[in-house]
Amino acid sequence: MENHWYKVAENINDISFNANGLSEIEINGKTICLAKHNDQLFACTQKCPHAGGLLADGHLDALGNLVCPLHKYKFSLKNGRNVSGEGYYLKTFQIEEKEEGIFVCIKNPDFFDS
């Protein structure tokens, strides 16, 4: 499976985060969620795998877990695991901040076709 890197911003200041440290961006016409916690960036799918809540409308808890706005399910942004015990898994994407800009890696671009 080939890695595809997409430039999403020149630098972190170009990303418009809400008061909860969350943002939505588009890559190839599809939306993903970005999160900023303790000056570290994370990327994941836009919707909660449980009931489709828009994750950018949620918040980050003190540990940096992403909390869905609908049912308060919590997900680790580091590995996508559900940390509140319901057994769901959140798809996460590798993100890198480089001198040339901020890039998100999509390992399977066909993800966008589903």
N, CA, C and O of each residue as an XYZ file, in Angstrom:
456
protein
N       0.854     -1.172      0.000
C       0.000      0.000      0.000
C       0.901      1.237      0.000
O       1.770      1.385      0.859
N       0.690      2.084     -0.933
C       1.525      3.263     -1.119
C       1.036      4.428     -0.269
O      -0.166      4.658     -0.139
N       1.987      5.160      0.306
C       1.656      6.362      1.077
C       1.472      7.541      0.132
O       2.258      7.727     -0.797
N       0.450      8.321      0.365
C       0.208      9.547     -0.381
C       0.155     10.692      0.617
O      -0.707     10.716      1.495
N       1.079     11.644      0.481
C       1.153     12.783      1.386
C       0.476     13.985      0.737
O       0.733     14.296     -0.426
N      -0.384     14.655      1.489
C      -1.118     15.818      0.999
C      -0.776     17.012      1.871
O      -0.884     16.955      3.096
N      -0.370     18.078      1.234
C      -0.080     19.312      1.960
C      -1.406     19.975      2.320
O      -2.247     20.215      1.454
N      -1.584     20.271      3.624
C      -2.855     20.846      4.074
C      -2.717     22.295      4.536
O      -3.719     22.995      4.683
N      -1.478     22.751      4.765
C      -1.264     24.137      5.191
C       0.217     24.469      5.077
O       1.069     23.581      5.085
N       0.509     25.760      4.971
C       1.904     26.203      4.969
C       2.521     26.031      6.353
O       3.663     25.593      6.493
N       1.731     26.389      7.384
C       2.179     26.216      8.771
C       0.968     26.121      9.683
O      -0.165     26.300      9.238
N       1.203     25.841     10.943
C       0.111     25.604     11.888
C      -0.788     26.827     12.061
O      -1.975     26.695     12.362
N      -0.216     28.019     11.868
C      -1.005     29.246     12.023
C      -2.014     29.435     10.899
O      -2.927     30.251     11.023
N      -1.865     28.697      9.810
C      -2.815     28.781      8.700
C      -4.055     27.915      8.916
O      -5.012     28.001      8.146
N      -4.043     27.092      9.948
C      -5.183     26.222     10.239
C      -6.077     26.921     11.247
O      -5.612     27.377     12.292
N      -7.346     27.001     10.933
C      -8.304     27.679     11.801
C      -8.908     26.671     12.793
O      -9.863     25.966     12.468
N      -8.342     26.616     13.996
C      -8.849     25.726     15.040
C      -9.934     26.438     15.825
O      -9.849     27.644     16.057
N     -10.962     25.692     16.236
C     -11.987     26.278     17.090
C     -11.467     26.361     18.528
O     -10.326     25.984     18.794
N     -12.274     26.840     19.430
C     -11.858     27.012     20.827
C     -11.480     25.683     21.478
O     -10.764     25.665     22.478
N     -11.956     24.574     20.918
C     -11.658     23.244     21.460
C     -10.408     22.623     20.846
O     -10.075     21.479     21.155
N      -9.711     23.360     19.981
C      -8.506     22.836     19.355
C      -8.767     21.895     18.199
O      -7.922     21.061     17.872
N      -9.939     22.021     17.571
C     -10.334     21.129     16.480
C     -10.621     21.917     15.211
O     -11.005     23.085     15.265
N     -10.432     21.267     14.073
C     -10.671     21.897     12.788
C     -11.053     20.827     11.771
O     -10.752     19.647     11.954
N     -11.711     21.245     10.711
C     -11.993     20.352      9.588
C     -11.259     20.889      8.375
O     -11.219     22.096      8.140
N     -10.670     19.967      7.598
C     -10.009     20.346      6.349
C     -10.442     19.379      5.261
O     -10.903     18.270      5.534
N     -10.285     19.822      4.025
C     -10.614     18.967      2.888
C      -9.352     18.455      2.216
O      -8.390     19.195      2.011
N      -9.376     17.173      1.877
C      -8.320     16.563      1.070
C      -9.025     15.830     -0.061
O      -9.817     14.918      0.177
N      -8.734     16.234     -1.290
C      -9.351     15.608     -2.466
C     -10.873     15.552     -2.372
O     -11.478     14.548     -2.749
N     -11.489     16.604     -1.878
C     -12.941     16.676     -1.802
C     -13.569     15.966     -0.617
O     -14.794     15.966     -0.488
N     -12.774     15.364      0.251
C     -13.279     14.692      1.444
C     -12.782     15.432      2.681
O     -11.684     15.990      2.677
N     -13.578     15.436      3.723
C     -13.257     16.182      4.931
C     -12.686     15.269      6.005
O     -13.192     14.171      6.235
N     -11.620     15.739      6.663
C     -11.066     15.052      7.825
C     -10.989     16.050      8.971
O     -11.149     17.255      8.775
N     -10.745     15.536     10.158
C     -10.661     16.362     11.362
C      -9.196     16.496     11.780
O      -8.454     15.513     11.792
N      -8.789     17.709     12.120
C      -7.473     17.954     12.697
C      -7.656     18.375     14.145
O      -8.631     19.039     14.496
N      -6.710     17.982     14.970
C      -6.751     18.353     16.384
C      -5.379     18.851     16.802
O      -4.354     18.357     16.334
N      -5.374     19.838     17.690
C      -4.128     20.362     18.243
C      -4.205     20.250     19.760
O      -5.076     20.838     20.402
N      -3.266     19.475     20.319
C      -3.209     19.298     21.765
C      -1.763     19.426     22.212
O      -0.892     18.711     21.717
N      -1.504     20.330     23.140
C      -0.139     20.577     23.624
C       0.827     20.808     22.465
O       1.927     20.255     22.445
N       0.414     21.622     21.506
C       1.211     21.974     20.328
C       1.564     20.784     19.442
O       2.484     20.872     18.630
N       0.852     19.686     19.586
C       1.041     18.529     18.717
C      -0.201     18.384     17.840
O      -1.325     18.569     18.305
N       0.015     18.052     16.568
C      -1.083     17.906     15.623
C      -1.466     16.441     15.435
O      -0.618     15.549     15.481
N      -2.762     16.215     15.223
C      -3.305     14.886     14.965
C      -4.336     15.007     13.842
O      -4.924     16.070     13.641
N      -4.548     13.915     13.116
C      -5.543     13.888     12.045
C      -6.347     12.597     12.138
O      -5.799     11.533     12.426
N      -7.653     12.702     11.890
C      -8.531     11.526     11.943
C      -9.727     11.758     11.028
O      -9.890     12.832     10.449
N     -10.552     10.731     10.915
C     -11.764     10.867     10.114
C     -12.665     11.947     10.706
O     -12.540     12.315     11.874
N     -13.557     12.433      9.888
C     -14.441     13.534     10.272
C     -15.563     13.088     11.220
O     -16.017     13.863     12.060
N     -16.003     11.831     11.076
C     -17.185     11.388     11.813
C     -16.854     10.279     12.801
O     -15.971      9.456     12.559
N     -17.566     10.268     13.904
C     -17.442      9.227     14.914
C     -17.910      7.895     14.322
O     -18.937      7.857     13.644
N     -17.179      6.805     14.563
C     -17.581      5.507     14.014
C     -18.840      4.936     14.668
O     -19.410      3.978     14.145
N     -19.287      5.489     15.783
C     -20.480      4.974     16.454
C     -21.755      5.472     15.797
O     -22.552      4.677     15.298
N     -21.952      6.801     15.795
C     -23.218      7.332     15.282
C     -23.031      8.483     14.309
O     -23.991      9.182     13.985
N     -21.809      8.687     13.840
C     -21.568      9.689     12.805
C     -21.490     11.122     13.277
O     -21.597     12.038     12.462
N     -21.306     11.349     14.569
C     -21.176     12.720     15.071
C     -19.966     13.407     14.456
O     -18.927     12.780     14.252
N     -20.103     14.692     14.162
C     -18.988     15.442     13.602
C     -17.978     15.725     14.709
O     -18.258     16.473     15.646
N     -16.811     15.121     14.588
C     -15.828     15.172     15.663
C     -15.278     16.564     15.915
O     -14.885     16.866     17.042
N     -15.236     17.425     14.899
C     -14.762     18.790     15.103
C     -15.722     19.590     15.988
O     -15.357     20.653     16.492
N     -16.944     19.088     16.179
C     -17.898     19.723     17.088
C     -17.736     19.219     18.519
O     -18.404     19.709     19.430
N     -16.853     18.242     18.720
C     -16.590     17.699     20.047
C     -15.541     18.523     20.773
O     -15.418     19.728     20.555
N     -14.793     17.862     21.634
C     -13.727     18.553     22.355
C     -12.620     17.569     22.722
O     -12.782     16.355     22.594
N     -11.507     18.106     23.173
C     -10.395     17.303     23.655
C     -10.428     17.306     25.173
O     -10.583     18.359     25.792
N     -10.282     16.123     25.779
C     -10.239     16.098     27.245
C      -8.823     16.441     27.713
O      -7.946     16.700     26.889
N      -8.597     16.443     29.009
C      -7.308     16.841     29.577
C      -6.163     15.946     29.119
O      -5.011     16.379     29.101
N      -6.465     14.699     28.749
C      -5.439     13.762     28.300
C      -5.202     13.824     26.787
O      -4.333     13.130     26.260
N      -5.979     14.658     26.100
C      -5.834     14.777     24.652
C      -6.676     13.800     23.873
O      -6.460     13.628     22.674
N      -7.631     13.154     24.516
C      -8.552     12.262     23.814
C      -9.641     13.090     23.146
O     -10.104     14.087     23.700
N     -10.044     12.671     21.960
C     -11.110     13.345     21.238
C     -12.453     12.802     21.719
O     -12.686     11.594     21.697
N     -13.331     13.700     22.152
C     -14.626     13.328     22.713
C     -15.719     13.689     21.708
O     -15.874     14.853     21.337
N     -16.470     12.681     21.276
C     -17.557     12.890     20.320
C     -18.662     13.742     20.955
O     -19.004     13.539     22.120
N     -19.223     14.696     20.194
C     -20.267     15.558     20.759
C     -21.606     14.848     20.990
O     -22.421     15.336     21.772
N     -21.853     13.710     20.331
C     -23.156     13.058     20.469
C     -23.296     12.226     21.738
O     -24.209     12.459     22.531
N     -22.408     11.266     21.938
C     -22.556     10.339     23.059
C     -21.351     10.303     23.985
O     -21.254      9.447     24.865
N     -20.428     11.248     23.776
C     -19.247     11.415     24.634
C     -18.274     10.239     24.581
O     -17.499     10.040     25.516
N     -18.305      9.455     23.496
C     -17.305      8.409     23.333
C     -15.950      9.088     23.161
O     -15.844     10.117     22.493
N     -14.920      8.509     23.764
C     -13.585      9.104     23.732
C     -12.637      8.235     22.915
O     -12.659      7.007     22.992
N     -11.793      8.924     22.119
C     -10.843      8.235     21.260
C      -9.450      8.811     21.436
O      -9.275     10.028     21.504
N      -8.449      7.922     21.510
C      -7.056      8.347     21.532
C      -6.691      8.837     20.134
O      -6.912      8.137     19.146
N      -6.138     10.025     20.060
C      -5.707     10.540     18.772
C      -4.391      9.918     18.326
O      -4.017     10.026     17.158
N      -3.698      9.276     19.235
C      -2.419      8.643     18.897
C      -2.621      7.338     18.132
O      -1.846      7.030     17.227
N      -3.659      6.562     18.486
C      -3.840      5.255     17.843
C      -5.282      4.973     17.413
O      -5.545      3.930     16.814
N      -6.214      5.873     17.704
C      -7.600      5.714     17.282
C      -8.447      4.835     18.178
O      -9.643      4.676     17.937
N      -7.847      4.262     19.206
C      -8.608      3.355     20.081
C      -9.630      4.097     20.931
O      -9.391      5.202     21.419
N     -10.750      3.461     21.086
C     -11.809      3.979     21.954
C     -11.378      3.753     23.406
O     -11.180      2.612     23.825
N     -11.232      4.837     24.172
C     -10.724      4.719     25.541
C     -11.836      4.756     26.583
O     -11.563      4.635     27.777
N     -13.084      4.922     26.151
C     -14.188      4.941     27.105
C     -14.913      3.605     27.171
O     -15.943      3.495     27.837
N     -14.392      2.584     26.489
C     -14.852      1.224     26.685
C     -15.912      0.688     25.751
O     -16.377     -0.433     25.956
N     -16.320      1.431     24.731
C     -17.389      0.944     23.859
C     -16.895      0.044     22.732
O     -17.703     -0.628     22.092
N     -15.594      0.014     22.475
C     -15.044     -0.912     21.488
C     -14.952     -0.399     20.068
O     -14.648     -1.180     19.167
N     -15.195      0.858     19.829
C     -15.088      1.414     18.475
C     -13.652      1.820     18.192
O     -12.838      1.954     19.106
N     -13.351      2.012     16.910
C     -12.006      2.389     16.486
C     -12.111      3.559     15.523
O     -12.876      3.509     14.559
N     -11.349      4.606     15.780
C     -11.340      5.806     14.956
C     -10.154      5.749     13.999
O      -9.022      5.530     14.428
N     -10.402      5.941     12.719
C      -9.309      5.947     11.740
C      -8.497      7.225     11.918
O      -9.036      8.331     11.890
N      -7.187      7.048     12.101
C      -6.288      8.193     12.250
C      -5.317      8.221     11.077
O      -5.111      7.217     10.396
N      -4.727      9.384     10.857
C      -3.790      9.582      9.768
C      -2.506     10.188     10.316
O      -2.534     11.020     11.223
N      -1.390      9.764      9.758
C      -0.099     10.343     10.129
C      -0.067     11.785      9.652
O      -0.516     12.092      8.548
N       0.463     12.662     10.481
C       0.579     14.075     10.123
C       1.979     14.534     10.484
O       2.512     14.163     11.530
N       2.571     15.341      9.616
C       3.931     15.833      9.851
C       3.994     17.323      9.580
O       3.442     17.830      8.603
N       4.683     18.001     10.476
C       4.945     19.426     10.313
C       6.396     19.565      9.868
O       7.321     19.252     10.617
N       6.581     20.042      8.631
C       7.907     20.184      8.039
C       8.142     21.645      7.683
O       7.237     22.475      7.764
N       9.364     21.939      7.291
C       9.688     23.293      6.871
C       8.839     23.713      5.665
O       8.473     24.881      5.530
N       8.530     22.738      4.785
C       7.751     23.023      3.574
C       6.255     23.153      3.837
O       5.514     23.612      2.967
N       5.801     22.754      5.028
C       4.383     22.847      5.354
C       3.920     21.686      6.213
O       4.727     20.916      6.733
N       2.602     21.574      6.352
C       1.991     20.506      7.140
C       1.373     19.512      6.170
O       0.623     19.883      5.267
N       1.707     18.227      6.379
C       1.295     17.168      5.460
C       0.550     16.066      6.209
O       0.901     15.712      7.335
N      -0.485     15.531      5.561
C      -1.242     14.393      6.088
C      -1.031     13.224      5.137
O      -1.085     13.384      3.918
N      -0.791     12.046      5.707
C      -0.560     10.840      4.918
C      -1.838     10.007      4.844
O      -2.430      9.647      5.861
N      -2.241      9.717      3.623
C      -3.355      8.811      3.380
C      -2.741      7.564      2.754
O      -2.278      7.605      1.614
N      -2.734      6.451      3.495
C      -2.087      5.241      3.013
C      -2.850      4.582      1.883
O      -2.253      3.927      1.028
N      -4.142      4.745      1.868
C      -4.953      4.132      0.837
C      -5.880      5.212      0.264
O      -6.956      5.445      0.814
N      -5.485      5.868     -0.821
C      -6.333      6.928     -1.362
C      -7.729      6.445     -1.736
O      -8.650      7.255     -1.836
N      -7.905      5.134     -1.945
C      -9.243      4.603     -2.248
C     -10.189      4.781     -1.068
O     -11.403      4.652     -1.219
N      -9.630      5.081      0.116
C     -10.451      5.402      1.287
C     -11.459      6.474      0.921
O     -12.584      6.481      1.420
N     -11.046      7.385      0.042
C     -11.902      8.494     -0.322
C     -13.011      8.097     -1.290
O     -13.961      8.851     -1.499
N     -12.887      6.912     -1.878
C     -13.905      6.467     -2.822
C     -15.086      5.779     -2.141
O     -16.109      5.522     -2.776
N     -14.944      5.482     -0.847
C     -16.032      4.757     -0.166
C     -17.064      5.679      0.422
O     -18.035      5.218      1.023
